[in-house]
Amino acid sequence: EGTVGERMQALGAEPRFAYPNDDAGKAAIMASIQSQLAGVRAVLPQWFGTLPRHEVEVRRVPVFSQDSAPGGYYDPPAPDGSRPGIYSINLRDTSMWPKYAVATLTYHEALPGHHMQMAIAIDQKIPLIANALYSNPSGEGWALYSEALAKEMGLYDDDPFGDLGRLQAEMHRAVRLVVDTGMHAMKWSREQAVDYMMLNEGAERAGVEAEIERYAAWPGQALGYKLGMLAIQDLRKEAEAELGDRFDIRAFHDRLLRVSSFALPVIDAALRAWIREEKAKGRAAAPR
């Protein structure tokens, strides 16, 4: 009963979706992440021609910093391979992570999300500044695109509640368009933004407050996620429409990941040029 937010809050409170808030519960979360990564690795070659040569490691956010750290984040590998990519998850309180919510974070932060993007970008022969200066809409746009791609890849086929968690995460990104704009363009208070997110998304209050305080201090950052995702999805739709039966999802992803650390206008130009090249190849190969 109730709004989407109220229903998700009720679902999150059900014991069947809760990990115990102790060492055993936290170990179970880490084990579930390893299972998720094994599942995505098994199907990556069907969707990507180029795979990262750098490994990704899963770690808990250190206890000394967990109280002020976000729920999850990613650090890229060292270019020389001396350090793997690191996907960190905050386990200060397992109530942050109902069982249906963890998979989407894994696909966002690790594979096919941030690790796929950054571990490949770091090996490209491009100016150092293109890797050193992170483009929020490009990087987070790819990670959100990856969340939706995980559904296409069949990673939720046997996990309907995990798919519900994915949809809640998508709702979260839509709600952020509202609260970021509300605070910075329409003079919303912190409390207005917290209440709106709680009502419409159904997340727990402590996590919502941490999110809102980040948006207050970093105007536009939350907008970049969804804007970047929509730009990538639009480019893919254009490529599919222009190339028809010749569209190859693996080639599209490979071309995108070669430039995905750049700003969106550069990505847009590179992918449109790739579409033109592929169309020209098709015309050249057509029987006369």
The 8 nearest C-alpha neighbors of each residue, nearest first, counted from 0:
[[1, 6, 2, 5, 3, 9, 7, 4],
 [2, 0, 5, 6, 3, 4, 7, 9],
 [1, 3, 5, 4, 6, 0, 199, 198],
 [4, 2, 6, 5, 7, 199, 1, 200],
 [201, 3, 5, 200, 199, 198, 7, 2],
 [6, 4, 2, 8, 7, 3, 1, 201],
 [5, 7, 9, 3, 8, 4, 10, 2],
 [6, 8, 10, 201, 4, 9, 5, 11],
 [9, 7, 201, 5, 11, 6, 10, 4],
 [8, 10, 6, 12, 7, 11, 5, 13],
 [11, 9, 7, 12, 13, 8, 6, 16],
 [10, 12, 8, 9, 13, 97, 7, 16],
 [11, 13, 9, 10, 14, 8, 17, 16],
 [12, 14, 10, 15, 11, 16, 9, 17],
 [15, 13, 17, 16, 12, 11, 18, 10],
 [16, 14, 13, 17, 98, 18, 12, 97],
 [15, 17, 98, 97, 14, 13, 11, 18],
 [18, 16, 14, 97, 15, 98, 19, 94],
 [17, 19, 24, 93, 20, 16, 97, 98],
 [20, 18, 24, 21, 17, 93, 23, 25],
 [21, 19, 93, 24, 92, 18, 25, 22],
 [22, 20, 24, 23, 19, 25, 93, 18],
 [21, 23, 25, 24, 26, 20, 19, 27],
 [24, 22, 26, 25, 21, 27, 19, 20],
 [25, 23, 19, 18, 27, 21, 26, 22],
 [24, 26, 28, 22, 27, 23, 21, 29],
 [25, 27, 23, 29, 28, 24, 22, 30],
 [26, 28, 30, 24, 25, 29, 31, 23],
 [29, 27, 31, 25, 30, 26, 32, 24],
 [28, 30, 26, 32, 27, 31, 25, 33],
 [31, 29, 27, 33, 32, 28, 26, 34],
 [32, 30, 34, 28, 33, 29, 27, 35],
 [31, 33, 35, 29, 34, 30, 36, 28],
 [34, 32, 36, 30, 35, 31, 37, 29],
 [35, 33, 31, 37, 32, 36, 38, 30],
 [34, 36, 32, 38, 33, 37, 31, 39],
 [37, 35, 33, 39, 38, 34, 40, 32],
 [38, 36, 34, 40, 35, 39, 33, 41],
 [39, 37, 35, 36, 41, 40, 34, 42],
 [38, 40, 36, 41, 42, 37, 43, 35],
 [41, 39, 37, 43, 42, 38, 36, 110],
 [40, 42, 39, 38, 43, 37, 44, 36],
 [41, 43, 39, 40, 44, 45, 38, 152],
 [42, 44, 40, 45, 46, 47, 41, 39],
 [45, 43, 47, 46, 42, 48, 41, 50],
 [44, 46, 43, 42, 47, 249, 48, 152],
 [45, 47, 249, 43, 44, 248, 48, 42],
 [48, 46, 249, 44, 49, 43, 45, 252],
 [47, 49, 249, 44, 253, 50, 250, 46],
 [48, 50, 47, 253, 51, 44, 119, 249],
 [49, 51, 52, 48, 47, 115, 119, 44],
 [52, 50, 119, 53, 118, 115, 49, 54],
 [51, 53, 50, 54, 118, 119, 80, 122],
 [54, 52, 51, 83, 118, 80, 55, 76],
 [55, 53, 83, 84, 52, 56, 51, 76],
 [54, 56, 84, 83, 85, 53, 57, 114],
 [55, 57, 85, 86, 84, 83, 58, 54],
 [58, 56, 86, 87, 85, 55, 59, 29],
 [59, 57, 87, 86, 60, 56, 88, 85],
 [58, 60, 88, 87, 89, 61, 90, 57],
 [59, 61, 89, 87, 88, 65, 62, 58],
 [62, 60, 63, 64, 65, 59, 89, 58],
 [61, 63, 65, 64, 60, 91, 66, 59],
 [64, 62, 61, 65, 66, 60, 67, 68],
 [65, 63, 62, 61, 66, 67, 68, 60],
 [64, 66, 68, 62, 67, 60, 61, 63],
 [67, 65, 64, 68, 91, 63, 62, 69],
 [66, 68, 65, 64, 69, 209, 63, 70],
 [67, 69, 65, 66, 64, 70, 89, 60],
 [70, 68, 71, 67, 89, 72, 209, 65],
 [71, 69, 89, 88, 68, 72, 95, 90],
 [72, 70, 88, 87, 69, 89, 73, 104],
 [71, 73, 87, 86, 108, 88, 74, 69],
 [72, 74, 86, 85, 108, 87, 75, 113],
 [73, 75, 85, 84, 86, 76, 72, 87],
 [76, 74, 84, 117, 85, 73, 118, 77],
 [77, 75, 84, 83, 82, 78, 118, 80],
 [76, 78, 82, 80, 79, 81, 83, 75],
 [77, 79, 80, 121, 76, 122, 81, 82],
 [80, 78, 77, 81, 82, 76, 122, 53],
 [81, 79, 77, 82, 78, 53, 83, 76],
 [80, 82, 79, 77, 83, 78, 76, 53],
 [81, 83, 77, 76, 80, 84, 79, 78],
 [84, 82, 76, 54, 55, 53, 85, 56],
 [83, 85, 76, 55, 75, 74, 56, 54],
 [86, 84, 56, 74, 55, 73, 57, 83],
 [85, 87, 73, 57, 72, 56, 109, 108],
 [88, 86, 58, 59, 72, 71, 60, 57],
 [87, 89, 71, 59, 60, 70, 90, 58],
 [88, 90, 70, 60, 71, 91, 59, 65],
 [91, 89, 92, 93, 88, 25, 59, 60],
 [90, 92, 89, 65, 93, 66, 62, 60],
 [93, 91, 90, 94, 95, 20, 89, 96],
 [92, 94, 95, 20, 96, 90, 18, 91],
 [95, 93, 96, 92, 97, 17, 18, 20],
 [96, 94, 93, 92, 97, 203, 206, 70],
 [95, 97, 94, 93, 100, 101, 98, 17],
 [98, 96, 16, 17, 99, 100, 11, 94],
 [97, 99, 16, 100, 101, 96, 17, 18],
 [98, 100, 161, 164, 160, 97, 101, 16],
 [101, 99, 164, 98, 97, 102, 96, 103],
 [100, 102, 104, 103, 99, 98, 96, 105],
 [103, 101, 105, 104, 100, 106, 35, 161],
 [102, 104, 106, 105, 101, 165, 100, 107],
 [103, 105, 107, 101, 102, 106, 108, 100],
 [106, 104, 102, 103, 108, 107, 109, 101],
 [105, 107, 110, 103, 104, 112, 109, 111],
 [108, 106, 112, 142, 104, 105, 146, 109],
 [107, 109, 113, 105, 112, 73, 106, 104],
 [110, 108, 114, 112, 113, 105, 106, 107],
 [111, 109, 112, 106, 115, 114, 108, 105],
 [110, 112, 115, 106, 145, 109, 114, 113],
 [113, 111, 142, 107, 110, 109, 145, 108],
 [112, 114, 108, 116, 109, 115, 142, 117],
 [115, 113, 109, 117, 116, 118, 112, 110],
 [116, 114, 111, 113, 112, 118, 110, 117],
 [115, 117, 113, 114, 119, 118, 256, 120],
 [116, 118, 120, 114, 119, 115, 113, 121],
 [117, 119, 121, 114, 51, 120, 115, 116],
 [118, 120, 117, 51, 121, 122, 116, 115],
 [121, 119, 117, 123, 122, 118, 257, 116],
 [120, 122, 118, 119, 123, 117, 78, 130],
 [123, 121, 120, 119, 124, 78, 118, 125],
 [124, 122, 120, 125, 121, 257, 119, 258],
 [125, 123, 122, 126, 121, 127, 120, 257],
 [124, 126, 123, 127, 129, 130, 128, 122],
 [127, 125, 128, 129, 124, 130, 123, 131],
 [128, 126, 129, 130, 131, 125, 132, 124],
 [127, 129, 131, 130, 126, 132, 125, 133],
 [130, 128, 127, 126, 131, 132, 261, 260],
 [131, 129, 128, 127, 132, 260, 133, 121],
 [130, 132, 128, 129, 127, 133, 126, 260],
 [133, 131, 130, 128, 129, 134, 260, 127],
 [132, 134, 135, 131, 130, 260, 138, 129],
 [135, 133, 137, 262, 136, 138, 261, 132],
 [134, 136, 138, 137, 139, 223, 133, 220],
 [137, 135, 223, 227, 140, 224, 139, 138],
 [138, 136, 140, 134, 227, 135, 139, 263],
 [139, 137, 135, 141, 140, 136, 134, 142],
 [138, 140, 224, 142, 141, 136, 135, 137],
 [139, 227, 141, 228, 224, 137, 136, 143],
 [140, 142, 144, 139, 138, 143, 145, 228],
 [141, 143, 112, 107, 139, 145, 144, 140],
 [144, 142, 146, 145, 140, 141, 228, 139],
 [143, 145, 141, 228, 147, 142, 146, 148],
 [146, 144, 148, 142, 143, 112, 147, 111],
 [145, 147, 143, 149, 148, 144, 107, 106],
 [146, 148, 144, 145, 149, 150, 143, 151],
 [149, 147, 145, 151, 150, 146, 144, 152],
 [150, 148, 152, 146, 147, 151, 154, 145],
 [149, 151, 148, 152, 153, 147, 154, 155],
 [152, 150, 148, 153, 149, 147, 154, 155],
 [153, 151, 149, 150, 154, 148, 42, 46],
 [154, 152, 156, 151, 150, 155, 149, 157],
 [153, 155, 152, 149, 156, 150, 39, 38],
 [156, 154, 158, 153, 157, 162, 150, 159],
 [155, 157, 153, 158, 154, 159, 150, 162],
 [158, 156, 155, 159, 154, 153, 161, 160],
 [157, 159, 155, 161, 160, 156, 162, 154],
 [160, 158, 162, 161, 157, 155, 163, 156],
 [159, 161, 163, 162, 99, 158, 164, 98],
 [162, 160, 99, 164, 158, 163, 159, 100],
 [163, 161, 165, 159, 164, 160, 155, 166],
 [162, 164, 160, 166, 161, 165, 167, 159],
 [163, 165, 100, 161, 167, 99, 162, 166],
 [166, 164, 162, 168, 163, 167, 103, 169],
 [165, 167, 169, 163, 168, 164, 170, 162],
 [166, 168, 170, 164, 169, 165, 171, 163],
 [169, 167, 171, 165, 166, 170, 164, 172],
 [170, 168, 166, 172, 171, 167, 165, 173],
 [169, 171, 167, 173, 168, 172, 174, 166],
 [172, 170, 168, 174, 169, 173, 200, 167],
 [173, 171, 175, 169, 170, 174, 225, 168],
 [172, 174, 170, 175, 176, 171, 169, 177],
 [175, 173, 171, 177, 176, 172, 170, 196],
 [176, 174, 178, 172, 177, 173, 179, 221],
 [175, 177, 174, 173, 222, 179, 178, 180],
 [176, 178, 175, 174, 180, 179, 181, 173],
 [179, 177, 181, 175, 192, 180, 176, 182],
 [180, 178, 181, 182, 177, 176, 175, 183],
 [179, 181, 184, 183, 177, 178, 182, 176],
 [182, 180, 178, 185, 187, 179, 184, 183],
 [181, 183, 187, 186, 179, 180, 185, 184],
 [182, 184, 180, 181, 186, 185, 179, 218],
 [183, 185, 180, 181, 182, 186, 179, 187],
 [184, 186, 181, 187, 182, 183, 180, 188],
 [187, 185, 182, 184, 183, 181, 188, 180],
 [186, 188, 182, 181, 185, 191, 189, 192],
 [189, 187, 191, 190, 182, 186, 192, 181],
 [188, 190, 192, 191, 193, 187, 211, 182],
 [189, 191, 193, 188, 192, 194, 187, 195],
 [192, 190, 188, 194, 189, 193, 187, 195],
 [191, 193, 195, 189, 178, 190, 194, 196],
 [194, 192, 190, 196, 195, 191, 197, 208],
 [195, 193, 197, 191, 192, 196, 198, 190],
 [196, 194, 192, 198, 197, 193, 191, 199],
 [195, 197, 193, 199, 198, 194, 200, 192],
 [196, 198, 194, 201, 195, 200, 199, 202],
 [199, 197, 4, 195, 196, 200, 194, 201],
 [198, 200, 4, 196, 197, 201, 195, 3],
 [199, 201, 4, 196, 197, 202, 198, 171],
 [4, 200, 202, 8, 7, 197, 5, 199],
 [201, 203, 200, 197, 8, 204, 207, 206],
 [202, 204, 206, 205, 207, 201, 95, 8],
 [205, 203, 207, 206, 208, 202, 197, 193],
 [206, 204, 208, 207, 203, 209, 202, 210],
 [205, 207, 209, 204, 208, 203, 210, 202],
 [208, 206, 204, 210, 209, 205, 211, 193],
 [207, 209, 211, 205, 210, 206, 204, 212],
 [208, 210, 206, 212, 207, 211, 205, 213],
 [211, 209, 207, 213, 208, 212, 206, 214],
 [212, 210, 214, 208, 213, 209, 207, 215],
 [211, 213, 215, 209, 214, 210, 208, 216],
 [214, 212, 210, 216, 211, 215, 217, 209],
 [213, 215, 217, 211, 216, 212, 218, 179],
 [216, 214, 212, 213, 217, 211, 218, 182],
 [215, 217, 213, 214, 218, 212, 211, 220],
 [218, 216, 214, 215, 220, 213, 219, 221],
 [219, 217, 220, 214, 215, 216, 183, 179],
 [218, 220, 222, 221, 217, 223, 179, 214],
 [219, 221, 223, 222, 218, 217, 214, 135],
 [220, 222, 223, 219, 224, 175, 214, 179],
 [223, 221, 219, 220, 176, 224, 225, 226],
 [222, 224, 136, 226, 220, 221, 225, 227],
 [225, 223, 139, 140, 136, 227, 222, 226],
 [224, 226, 228, 227, 223, 222, 229, 140],
 [227, 225, 223, 229, 228, 224, 230, 222],
 [226, 140, 228, 136, 230, 225, 224, 137],
 [229, 227, 140, 225, 144, 231, 230, 226],
 [228, 230, 232, 226, 227, 231, 233, 225],
 [229, 231, 227, 233, 228, 232, 226, 234],
 [232, 230, 234, 228, 233, 229, 235, 227],
 [231, 233, 229, 235, 234, 230, 228, 236],
 [234, 232, 236, 230, 231, 235, 229, 237],
 [235, 233, 237, 231, 232, 236, 238, 230],
 [234, 236, 238, 232, 237, 233, 239, 231],
 [237, 235, 233, 239, 238, 234, 240, 232],
 [236, 238, 234, 240, 235, 239, 241, 233],
 [237, 239, 235, 241, 240, 236, 242, 274],
 [240, 238, 236, 242, 237, 243, 241, 246],
 [239, 241, 237, 238, 243, 242, 236, 246],
 [242, 240, 238, 239, 243, 237, 274, 278],
 [243, 241, 246, 245, 239, 240, 238, 244],
 [242, 244, 245, 239, 240, 246, 241, 238],
 [245, 243, 246, 242, 239, 247, 240, 241],
 [246, 244, 242, 243, 247, 281, 277, 239],
 [245, 247, 242, 244, 239, 243, 248, 238],
 [248, 246, 250, 249, 251, 245, 244, 239],
 [249, 247, 251, 250, 252, 46, 246, 47],
 [250, 248, 47, 46, 252, 48, 251, 247],
 [249, 251, 253, 247, 248, 252, 254, 48],
 [252, 250, 248, 254, 249, 253, 255, 247],
 [253, 251, 255, 249, 254, 250, 256, 248],
 [252, 254, 250, 256, 255, 251, 49, 249],
 [255, 253, 251, 257, 252, 256, 250, 258],
 [254, 256, 252, 257, 253, 258, 259, 251],
 [255, 257, 259, 253, 258, 254, 116, 252],
 [256, 258, 254, 255, 259, 120, 253, 123],
 [259, 257, 256, 260, 255, 261, 266, 120],
 [258, 260, 256, 261, 255, 257, 137, 266],
 [259, 261, 258, 130, 129, 120, 138, 137],
 [262, 260, 259, 258, 129, 265, 134, 266],
 [261, 263, 265, 264, 134, 137, 266, 260],
 [262, 264, 266, 265, 137, 267, 261, 136],
 [265, 263, 267, 266, 262, 268, 261, 269],
 [266, 264, 268, 267, 263, 262, 269, 261],
 [267, 265, 263, 269, 264, 268, 258, 270],
 [266, 268, 264, 265, 270, 269, 263, 271],
 [269, 267, 265, 271, 266, 270, 272, 264],
 [270, 268, 266, 272, 267, 271, 265, 273],
 [269, 271, 273, 272, 267, 268, 266, 274],
 [270, 272, 274, 268, 273, 269, 267, 275],
 [271, 273, 275, 269, 270, 274, 268, 276],
 [274, 272, 270, 276, 271, 275, 277, 269],
 [273, 275, 271, 277, 272, 276, 238, 278],
 [274, 276, 278, 272, 273, 277, 279, 271],
 [277, 275, 273, 279, 274, 278, 272, 280],
 [276, 278, 280, 274, 279, 275, 273, 281],
 [277, 279, 281, 275, 280, 276, 274, 282],
 [280, 278, 276, 282, 281, 277, 283, 275],
 [281, 279, 277, 283, 278, 282, 284, 276],
 [282, 280, 278, 284, 279, 283, 285, 277],
 [281, 283, 279, 285, 284, 280, 278, 286],
 [284, 282, 280, 281, 285, 279, 286, 278],
 [283, 285, 281, 282, 280, 286, 279, 287],
 [284, 286, 282, 283, 281, 287, 280, 279],
 [287, 285, 284, 283, 282, 281, 280, 279],
 [286, 285, 284, 283, 282, 281, 280, 279]]
